[in-house]
Amino acid sequence: MSLIGTGRVRARARLPTLAARLGMFVVVAGCIAALPVPSAAAAPHFICSAANSAKVPCRFATPSGNIRCVWTPVPENVACELLSSGRAYRLAPTGHARKITLAPARRGATLPLDQQLVFPQSLSCHDTNVMISCNQDFGLGSFTLRPRHSHAS
């Protein structure tokens, strides 16, 4: 009697692959369990969200450091300057972005790459490595600062 065409040979052939898969699962699970658990000290730090952040100005810069910004609570606005050209804009929640002269004294905190900052009064900013754009969440005002093609609306 030949066992080639029956299901017994196929079942026996699958046993080593099941055992190999189970062994791989145990190894992967062991590796995952061995990974270090992040502590509270390594928790991400969010810019402009300290205990007194609603009352004190907050300075921040893009990861490359080519744009420096300051958010001031009174009057509520965000102002940023592109250091290479000196072009600067200020955005308040009541109107469009305006071109200004700004010289931030300090660099402030460096933003992580692709961070979005949300401020009171529906202002928010989003950064990349060399660009920042700020806008009114429910309005028409916005500005974008980058090495080429900076603009405000």
Secondary structure, DSSP 8 states (H G I E B T S, - for coil): ---TTSHHHHHHHHHHHHHHHHHHHHHHHHHHHHS----GGGS---TT-STTTTTS-EEEE-TTSSEEEEEETTTTEEEEEETTT--EEEE-TTS--EEE----SS--EE--TT-EEEEGGGEEEEE-SS-EEEEETTSS-EEEE-SS--EE-
